[in-house]
Amino acid sequence: MFKRVMVAVVGLPLLILILGWAPAWATMLLLAAMCAIGAWELMRAAAGEKGRPLIPLAVIAAALVPVCVYLEESIANAALAAMMGESIAHAALTALPELPFVGLLGAVFIFVAFALAIHRYDEERGIPFAAVTCAVFAGLVFPLMLSCLLRLRLLGNLGPALVFLPLAISFGSDTFALFAGMLCGKHKLAPKVSPKKTVEGAIGGLIGGVIGVTLLHLIASSLGRIILQSPLQILVYGIVGSAISQIGDLSFSVIKREFGVKDYGNLLPGHGGILDRFDSVTFAAPAVWLTLQLTVYCF
């Protein structure tokens, strides 16, 4: 527990500094490193011995996904600002074509992965399709989900506040679920997947999600940034976001149980690896970003 607390004491201020106050490209670099490490952790855990040749490819692709997302969003934002006659921080971006960088990366990745599988196809060195699938998830799907934090960060003036919404939901949910489970947990939630998780802990997590969103809303409001418009929005984001983040936690636990892995890594003492700490955030981030997009288009 001491190591867990110390990592939080040191890591949280650094995370807040990078996501909230540093330029957006700092968030891109942080996520590129996190995605690369997470891809390596997942491939090492689930790809198997025959899937090891795909590890470098998955790690490189995972690191490039946030870079591609940053280019797509920045070029689109610069073009929109130019159309509206606003000042542009990086005028050179308007000269770049609006290309689907993520889609191009995905196409190249899948082509190279299968080309490698074809090249090594024989009884001794063949790369199983399961390993290729694992590489696609590790190198593309996982980093695309986590890179929704970057998409949130790039949402105009509210970006530096909105980027913390998935984190507030997930960390609030995780914290309250832990203590609620320790204090009054009796009924197992998913004993074969995560034996220590309880129904009472999950309910505590829902409450923690609402509290996390509420605290973030109060802090952002005090800084002049209104990210949510009503108590109902706070309640919905807190409860639904917490439920999704808990599903993310259990989803990565399923992978660990299937392959007999206790932790994905030991980068963060007391927490495990990147995937152990940010499993719930990986699911919460795209949920928050998609909800905001739907709100914009529908209302």
Residue pairs with C-beta under 8 A, 6 or more apart in sequence:
1 270
2 270
3 269
3 270
4 269
4 270
4 271
5 270
6 269
6 270
7 268
7 269
7 270
7 271
11 268
15 167
16 164
18 26
18 27
18 30
19 27
19 30
19 149
19 153
19 160
19 163
19 164
19 167
20 160
20 161
20 163
20 164
21 160
24 70
24 74
24 150
24 153
24 154
24 159
25 70
27 149
27 150
27 153
27 163
28 66
28 67
28 69
28 70
28 150
31 66
31 143
31 146
31 147
31 149
31 150
32 63
32 64
32 65
32 66
32 67
33 63
34 146
34 274
34 278
35 62
35 63
35 65
35 66
35 142
35 143
35 146
35 147
36 59
36 60
36 62
36 63
37 265
37 267
37 273
37 274
38 62
38 138
38 142
38 143
38 146
38 264
38 273
38 274
38 275
38 278
39 58
39 59
39 61
39 62
39 63
39 138
39 139
39 142
39 143
40 55
40 58
40 59
41 264
41 265
41 273
41 274
41 275
42 58
42 134
42 137
42 138
42 142
42 255
42 264
42 275
43 51
43 52
43 54
43 55
43 58
43 59
43 134
43 135
43 138
44 55
45 255
45 256
45 259
45 261
45 264
46 134
46 255
46 258
46 259
46 261
47 54
47 55
47 131
47 134
47 135
47 138
48 128
48 130
48 131
50 125
50 126
50 127
50 128
50 131
51 127
51 128
51 130
51 131
51 132
51 134
51 135
53 116
53 120
53 127
54 113
54 116
54 127
54 131
54 132
54 134
54 135
55 135
57 109
57 112
57 113
57 116
57 135
57 139
58 135
58 138
58 139
59 139
60 139
61 105
61 109
61 139
61 140
61 143
62 138
62 139
62 140
62 142
62 143
63 143
64 105
65 102
65 105
65 139
65 140
65 143
65 144
65 147
66 143
66 146
66 147
66 150
67 101
68 101
68 102
68 104
68 105
69 101
69 102
69 144
69 147
69 150
69 151
70 150
70 154
71 96
71 101
72 98
72 99
72 100
72 101
72 102
73 150
73 151
73 154
74 90
74 93
74 154
75 93
75 94
75 96
75 97
75 98
76 98
77 154
77 156
78 88
78 90
78 91
78 93
78 94
79 93
79 94
79 98
81 87
81 88
82 88
82 94
88 94
102 144
105 140
106 140
109 136
109 139
109 140
110 136
113 132
113 135
113 136
114 132
116 127
117 126
117 127
117 129
117 132
120 126
120 127
121 127
142 282
144 286
145 282
145 283
145 285
145 286
146 278
146 281
146 282
146 285
148 166
148 285
148 286
148 288
148 289
148 290
149 163
149 166
149 167
149 281
149 285
150 163
151 289
152 159
152 162
152 163
152 165
152 166
152 285
152 288
152 289
152 292
153 159
153 160
153 162
153 163
155 162
155 292
157 225
158 225
158 227
160 225
161 216
161 220
161 223
161 225
161 227
162 227
162 288
162 292
164 216
164 220
165 213
165 216
165 227
165 237
165 241
165 288
166 241
166 245
166 281
166 284
166 285
166 287
166 288
167 281
168 212
168 213
168 215
168 216
169 209
169 212
169 213
169 237
169 238
169 241
169 242
169 245
169 284
169 288
170 209
170 212
170 241
170 242
170 245
170 248
170 278
170 280
170 281
170 284
171 212
172 208
172 209
172 210
172 211
172 212
172 213
172 215
172 238
172 242
173 205
173 206
173 208
173 209
173 212
173 241
173 242
173 245
173 246
173 280
174 205
174 208
174 245
174 249
174 280
175 208
176 204
176 205
176 207
176 208
176 209
176 211
177 197
177 201
177 202
177 204
177 205
177 208
177 246
178 201
179 204
180 198
180 200
180 201
180 203
180 204
180 205
180 207
180 208
181 196
181 197
181 198
181 200
181 201
181 204
182 201
184 200
185 198
185 199
185 200
185 201
186 198
186 199
186 200
187 198
187 199
187 200
188 195
188 197
188 198
188 199
189 197
189 198
189 199
189 201
189 202
190 197
190 250
190 253
192 257
193 250
193 253
193 254
193 257
194 249
194 250
194 253
197 250
202 246
205 242
205 245
205 246
206 238
206 239
206 242
206 243
208 242
209 237
209 238
209 239
209 241
209 242
209 243
209 245
210 234
210 235
210 238
210 239
210 242
211 238
212 238
213 228
213 234
213 237
213 238
213 241
214 234
214 238
216 227
217 227
217 228
217 234
220 226
220 227
228 234
228 237
237 288
237 291
240 287
241 284
241 287
241 288
244 283
244 284
244 287
245 280
245 281
245 283
245 284
246 280
247 283
248 279
248 280
248 281
248 282
248 283
248 284
249 279
249 280
251 279
251 283
252 264
252 275
252 276
252 279
252 282
253 279
255 261
256 262
256 263
256 264
263 272
263 273
263 276
264 272
264 273
264 274
264 275
264 276
265 272
265 273
265 274
265 275
265 276
266 272
266 273
267 273
267 274
268 274
268 276
268 277
271 277
275 282
